[in-house]
Each structure stands twice: as C-alpha cells, then as structure tokens.
Amino acid sequence: MTSPLYPWQQDAWQQLQALRARMPHAIVFHGAQGIGKADFIERFAQALLCEDVRADGHACGACASCGWFSQHNHPDYRRVRPEALEDDLADEVDADGEPVKKAAKTKTPSKDIKIEQIRALADFMNISTHRQGLRVVVLYPAEALNVPASNALLKTLEEPPPGTLFLLASNSLDRLLPTILSRCRKFAMPMPSHDQALAWLKTQGLNDADSWLREQGGAPLAALAQSEAGGREETEQLLQVLAHPGVEGALKAADKLQKSPLAPLVASLQRWLYDLFSCKMSGAIRYYPRHRRELEALAARIHVSRLMAAIKGANDRRAIADHPLSPKLFLEEMLLDYAGHCGC
C-alpha cells in the first residue's frame, strides 16, 4: 500500500512515531503555508484512531474506524477550521434521494475560528469515546482563532480532558498566544527542496511549474492552488506596474484590477519588495528571477530607507486587504505609494 504522505514528509512521519509512546495532549505542527501540514495532521489523526495500525504508523484503511474517518463521520474525531475553508463534501439529499435545494448564502464565510466552534467541542469531550480509545481534535490554521476563541481553547488546554488529543497546524507561531504555545508540543514541518517540490508539481501536470513554485516561495501546494485559482493575467498586470513604477500606470492598473481579490495582489507586492531588497543587498532574487533585469535596475537607484518604507506600507496594507472600504481606492493608494518610493 502506497504511503499517502507527500514525498517531503516521509522523515517527519518517522520522527512523529517516536512521540506515540508518550503522546502529549496537544501538538502544534508549524511550518510554511502550502506545504501540506493540514493533510499531514489529518492522516496522523486517522492513524491514531485506526484499529489495526500498520507497522509504519499509517492507518490500515480497511477497519471500521478508517471507514468512518473516510466518510467524515467518525464519532471520536472533530475538525475545527474557518467557515471559509469548509467545503461541501457531498450534496445533501432528502429521504427519497433527491437533492436538497440550499438557501443562497447571505454573507461571506468567516475566515476566523470563532468561540462558538470551540464551545461546541464541550459535549464531544464530555462523553465516553466510541471504542474506549482516543478522541482527536484537529484545528487549523491555528492563527485563525479570534481572541475569544483563543481564550476558550486555552482554558481547555489548561485542563485537558482525559483521552483527548489536540492536533493544531500553524503557518505562523508568532501569531498564536504564548500561553497556548506553552501548552503544546511543537513539531516543525519540513520545507521541501526545490527539486522535490518541482518534481511533485510536474506529476500534477502543472505547466510552467518552476515559475509558479518560485512565486509561492517554494511551497508546492500553494503553487498548485494558485495555478488552479487563475489570476495569472492579473498578477502579470501588477508585475508590469511594479517593474515600471509611475502614476499613470498605477491608476490604470488600479482600475483594471479593482475586481480581483486584493490579498493575493498585496502578497505579490510583498514578494516583489522582498526580491528588490534582496537584490539590492546581495544580488539574490527568490520569487521573480524572470524579472531580474527590472529588479536590478530598480535596486540600483532606490535608497534603502525608501525601500524599507515601501515594505512597511505593504505589510500594513496586508492586514486590511480582506476588508477594504473601496477596492479601487485601496489599489490606487497602494500603487501610488509604491511609485512614490520606488519610481524615478
């Protein structure tokens, strides 16, 4: 039976098996976004609940527990994540097997993990387990916990219910409460090598895999997701403005891009500015090597203080990119600010 792990996770899986003899009550798996942490911890959760676990620590895939897990209805397993990440695993049907018409959504799904989701775990943790084994709670991304939810989770971790294991995944440990981190065992997830990630992306049939991978900082799942989401044309429009900063280009780009998701555009600006800073200081370019000539030209004429101000501005905008008052005005201000710092 082939291992379900990504190729770069094999060593981490072996290291994880050493914890099974003395399992902590909570583990936070941390690493870069887009390297497969969520898939890893869900596979570990299935293995912990499996009734006939294999010698290598993987779930058997054949027992009753594995069957429930694969059907997303295991009585001793709960997954907690933001509404925005929830997907419809199957269309609902009525008693006659006919599709149930769903009401149209009236609001954008939340990107936070809310206190109600943590409180909903109380009944789950206060009843006996189905097979006198573990209860497993998987939660990701942990930094999506809002303040009330973080405090509620902290209370649970301070007095953990017996036989309950929390598996958290985080893209950024510094965004979690230190008190939560102090009650979790930390487990670092590896970043794949460029060759490993590129080879895997090619097996997924991704064209121009190298460019996608570099633009996502070497994270293969992020590269694949971004390619499937589209938006390549929008990114190219933005990069052209960044490569040749100016007022007229900034205003035209803001008008064309105002209906595009803003967070990915701000992330592209942040990566561009990282490359610009790195190019100026060391000549190295990480994300956009195909724009080396433009980056070198900009780096040669910009002062470090102006570059640092542009980086700070981009970082500040990333915090509000999901909730702008006006997308067009947001983009105009962002690109004009960039042109003011990095233009001639």
Helices and strands as residue ranges (DSSP letters): G 7-9, H 10-17, G 20-22, E 26-30, H 37-49, H 64-70, E 77-80, G 83-85, H 115-119, H 121-125, E 135-139, G 142-144, H 147-158, E 164-170, G 173-175, H 178-181, E 185-188, H 194-203, H 209-215, H 220-229, H 232-243, H 247-257, H 262-282, G 289-291, H 292-301, H 304-318, H 327-342
